Amino acid sequence: MLGKDAAAGPIEVLPGLWVLPRFADTHRVSTALAEVLTQAPPRRMTTPRGFLIGVAMSNCGECGWVSDRKGYRYSDIDPESNEPWPAMPDCFVELARQAASLCGFAAFAPDVCLINRYEVGKGMGAHQDKDEAMFDQPIVSVSLGLPARFFMIGPERRGRSTPIDLCDGDVVVFGGQARLHYHGVRPLKPGEHPRHGPVRWNLTFRRARPA
């Protein structure tokens, strides 16, 4: 499951925030991702206020993150198909657990993978990942495709941010004191990735519900 530069180990950028450069086996993960998306294609969800979210999303695992007029939440059912979300591929689980363990979270057991598709010009504003039931579990984020600039601020939305440039196969882990820090992604710059084209995919692994 490890990428070609995985031996370099995790780099702690801030307390509770690590980057693992080119840690993922991008061919294997991308192949599994394509299969998941045939079952649950990405779609743009709406916020509780009725605005379209800029990036298209899907999920796999025991549940999935959804957003609509009713609010932000985790659901067992894909609202597009009224069927359960696709099962999380074994290589996804293996990757997330290995990355988390290297950063001190040996018991990480993700039950959901939120999949975001970033097109050129699209980003994600500063936000917290706070819809989960267990904040002692980290977030593991995997980048595929075009490079992007991730940023983390801190416990408040406003303030100085720390930028982190991410490439295909890079993995970010944040937990502990950084688990509820505000973070986001700057708008994607134009480019063409040999496998994914003008797109960046982000796989975000979480523990949404009590084990």
TORLUM-540319 format. One record per residue (C-alpha): z, x, y; residue in one letter. Coordinates in Angstrom, 2 decimals. Example, Ala and Ser with C-alpha at 12.3 -4.5 7.8 and 13.67 -1.06 7.14 Angstrom:
% TORLUM-540319
(pt (7.80 12.30 -4.50) A)
(pt (7.14 13.67 -1.06) S)
This chain:
% TORLUM-540319
(pt (0.00 0.00 0.00) M)
(pt (0.46 3.01 2.28) L)
(pt (-2.14 4.19 4.76) G)
(pt (-3.42 7.74 5.08) K)
(pt (-0.89 8.79 7.75) D)
(pt (2.16 7.04 6.29) A)
(pt (3.86 10.32 5.39) A)
(pt (4.54 10.90 9.10) A)
(pt (7.35 8.35 8.87) G)
(pt (8.64 5.90 11.48) P)
(pt (8.97 6.85 15.15) I)
(pt (11.87 5.21 17.00) E)
(pt (10.45 4.39 20.44) V)
(pt (13.50 2.45 21.65) L)
(pt (16.81 1.60 19.96) P)
(pt (15.84 -0.90 17.28) G)
(pt (12.07 -0.47 17.75) L)
(pt (9.98 1.73 15.48) W)
(pt (6.27 2.48 15.11) V)
(pt (4.77 3.58 11.79) L)
(pt (1.32 5.02 12.64) P)
(pt (-1.48 4.01 10.27) R)
(pt (1.08 2.92 7.71) F)
(pt (-0.95 0.04 6.24) A)
(pt (-3.72 0.30 3.66) D)
(pt (-6.14 -1.55 5.91) T)
(pt (-8.81 -2.15 3.28) H)
(pt (-6.41 -3.81 0.88) R)
(pt (-4.64 -5.82 3.57) V)
(pt (-7.91 -6.94 5.20) S)
(pt (-9.31 -8.09 1.86) T)
(pt (-6.19 -10.19 1.21) A)
(pt (-6.27 -11.53 4.77) L)
(pt (-9.85 -12.77 4.34) A)
(pt (-8.81 -14.74 1.26) E)
(pt (-5.85 -16.32 3.07) V)
(pt (-8.08 -17.39 5.95) L)
(pt (-10.50 -19.18 3.65) T)
(pt (-7.58 -21.45 2.72) Q)
(pt (-6.03 -21.76 6.19) A)
(pt (-8.56 -20.89 8.92) P)
(pt (-7.16 -19.78 12.29) P)
(pt (-6.91 -22.43 14.98) R)
(pt (-5.67 -22.64 18.58) R)
(pt (-2.44 -24.60 18.76) M)
(pt (-1.02 -26.36 21.80) T)
(pt (2.28 -25.75 23.53) T)
(pt (4.85 -28.54 23.94) P)
(pt (3.48 -28.99 27.49) R)
(pt (-0.03 -29.54 26.13) G)
(pt (-1.63 -26.19 26.99) F)
(pt (-3.84 -24.38 24.47) L)
(pt (-2.38 -21.10 23.21) I)
(pt (-4.81 -18.28 23.97) G)
(pt (-4.95 -16.75 20.49) V)
(pt (-5.97 -18.52 17.29) A)
(pt (-3.29 -18.64 14.60) M)
(pt (-2.69 -19.26 10.93) S)
(pt (0.11 -18.58 8.43) N)
(pt (0.87 -17.77 4.84) C)
(pt (4.10 -17.86 2.89) G)
(pt (6.75 -20.44 2.11) E)
(pt (6.39 -21.95 5.57) C)
(pt (4.38 -21.42 8.75) G)
(pt (5.00 -21.32 12.49) W)
(pt (3.45 -24.24 14.35) V)
(pt (3.36 -25.49 17.92) S)
(pt (2.41 -28.89 19.32) D)
(pt (3.77 -31.61 21.59) R)
(pt (6.82 -31.85 19.32) K)
(pt (7.80 -28.24 19.96) G)
(pt (7.89 -24.83 18.28) Y)
(pt (9.07 -24.82 14.68) R)
(pt (8.44 -23.77 11.09) Y)
(pt (6.73 -26.23 8.77) S)
(pt (6.16 -26.26 5.02) D)
(pt (2.80 -27.96 5.57) I)
(pt (-0.34 -26.81 7.35) D)
(pt (-0.97 -29.64 9.84) P)
(pt (-4.74 -29.06 9.62) E)
(pt (-4.96 -29.64 5.87) S)
(pt (-1.67 -31.47 5.10) N)
(pt (-1.28 -28.95 2.27) E)
(pt (1.23 -26.13 1.78) P)
(pt (0.35 -22.86 3.46) W)
(pt (-1.33 -20.25 1.23) P)
(pt (1.02 -18.05 -0.74) A)
(pt (1.79 -14.68 0.81) M)
(pt (-0.26 -12.00 -0.99) P)
(pt (1.75 -9.46 -2.94) D)
(pt (0.34 -6.60 -0.87) C)
(pt (1.62 -8.30 2.32) F)
(pt (5.14 -8.58 0.91) V)
(pt (5.08 -4.99 -0.35) E)
(pt (3.90 -3.64 3.01) L)
(pt (6.48 -5.56 5.03) A)
(pt (9.36 -4.58 2.75) R)
(pt (8.39 -0.90 2.68) Q)
(pt (8.08 -0.70 6.46) A)
(pt (11.37 -2.50 7.05) A)
(pt (13.20 -0.35 4.51) S)
(pt (12.07 2.88 6.18) L)
(pt (13.59 1.58 9.42) C)
(pt (16.94 0.72 7.88) G)
(pt (16.38 -2.90 6.78) F)
(pt (16.43 -2.55 3.01) A)
(pt (17.10 -6.23 2.33) A)
(pt (14.14 -7.66 4.27) F)
(pt (12.63 -10.61 2.41) A)
(pt (9.90 -12.23 4.54) P)
(pt (9.13 -15.87 3.85) D)
(pt (6.36 -16.27 6.45) V)
(pt (3.51 -14.25 7.86) C)
(pt (2.19 -15.52 11.20) L)
(pt (-1.43 -14.44 11.67) I)
(pt (-2.80 -14.05 15.21) N)
(pt (-6.47 -13.48 16.07) R)
(pt (-6.98 -11.78 19.43) Y)
(pt (-10.43 -11.93 20.98) E)
(pt (-11.55 -9.82 23.93) V)
(pt (-9.64 -10.76 27.07) G)
(pt (-6.86 -12.54 25.17) K)
(pt (-3.25 -11.40 25.10) G)
(pt (0.26 -12.73 24.60) M)
(pt (2.73 -13.11 27.45) G)
(pt (6.31 -11.92 27.27) A)
(pt (8.28 -14.00 24.77) H)
(pt (11.12 -13.88 22.25) Q)
(pt (10.79 -14.57 18.55) D)
(pt (13.73 -16.96 18.34) K)
(pt (12.65 -19.87 16.14) D)
(pt (13.97 -18.17 13.01) E)
(pt (17.31 -18.95 11.41) A)
(pt (18.32 -15.34 10.68) M)
(pt (18.28 -12.76 13.46) F)
(pt (19.80 -10.05 11.27) D)
(pt (16.36 -9.72 9.65) Q)
(pt (13.73 -7.68 11.52) P)
(pt (10.23 -8.52 12.66) I)
(pt (7.46 -6.47 11.01) V)
(pt (4.13 -6.50 12.85) S)
(pt (0.86 -5.09 11.43) V)
(pt (-2.24 -4.36 13.55) S)
(pt (-5.78 -4.61 12.21) L)
(pt (-9.08 -4.19 14.05) G)
(pt (-9.41 -3.29 17.73) L)
(pt (-6.68 -1.28 19.47) P)
(pt (-4.23 -3.14 21.68) A)
(pt (-1.33 -2.41 24.01) R)
(pt (1.95 -3.92 22.84) F)
(pt (4.85 -3.93 25.29) F)
(pt (8.58 -4.52 25.03) M)
(pt (10.84 -5.37 27.97) I)
(pt (14.40 -6.12 26.90) G)
(pt (16.87 -9.00 26.66) P)
(pt (15.55 -10.50 29.92) E)
(pt (11.96 -11.62 30.55) R)
(pt (11.72 -9.64 33.78) R)
(pt (12.10 -5.91 34.01) G)
(pt (10.39 -2.65 33.24) R)
(pt (8.35 -2.68 30.05) S)
(pt (7.68 0.05 27.51) T)
(pt (3.99 0.14 26.49) P)
(pt (2.93 1.08 22.95) I)
(pt (-0.74 1.56 22.11) D)
(pt (-1.51 0.30 18.60) L)
(pt (-4.51 1.00 16.37) C)
(pt (-5.88 -0.32 13.09) D)
(pt (-3.19 0.11 10.41) G)
(pt (-0.24 0.73 12.75) D)
(pt (3.00 -1.11 11.96) V)
(pt (5.80 -2.01 14.37) V)
(pt (9.32 -2.90 13.20) V)
(pt (11.98 -4.24 15.55) F)
(pt (15.43 -5.49 14.71) G)
(pt (19.09 -4.96 15.48) G)
(pt (19.64 -4.86 19.24) Q)
(pt (15.87 -5.19 19.84) A)
(pt (15.43 -8.25 17.63) R)
(pt (15.54 -10.77 20.50) L)
(pt (13.97 -8.58 23.16) H)
(pt (11.05 -9.97 25.13) Y)
(pt (7.71 -8.49 24.13) H)
(pt (4.00 -9.24 24.32) G)
(pt (0.44 -7.94 24.12) V)
(pt (-1.84 -7.03 27.03) R)
(pt (-5.32 -8.63 27.12) P)
(pt (-7.62 -7.09 24.52) L)
(pt (-10.23 -4.70 25.89) K)
(pt (-13.89 -4.92 24.79) P)
(pt (-14.82 -3.03 21.66) G)
(pt (-16.31 -3.28 18.19) E)
(pt (-14.33 -2.46 15.08) H)
(pt (-16.41 -1.50 12.02) P)
(pt (-14.64 -4.00 9.76) R)
(pt (-13.34 -6.71 12.09) H)
(pt (-15.87 -6.67 14.92) G)
(pt (-14.66 -7.55 18.47) P)
(pt (-11.29 -8.79 17.22) V)
(pt (-7.72 -7.65 16.69) R)
(pt (-5.66 -9.27 13.95) W)
(pt (-1.87 -9.19 14.03) N)
(pt (0.22 -10.03 10.96) L)
(pt (3.83 -10.76 11.87) T)
(pt (6.35 -10.97 9.06) F)
(pt (9.63 -12.83 9.57) R)
(pt (12.52 -14.39 7.67) R)
(pt (12.38 -17.91 9.07) A)
(pt (14.94 -19.61 6.86) R)
(pt (18.18 -18.63 5.11) P)
(pt (17.60 -16.88 1.81) A)
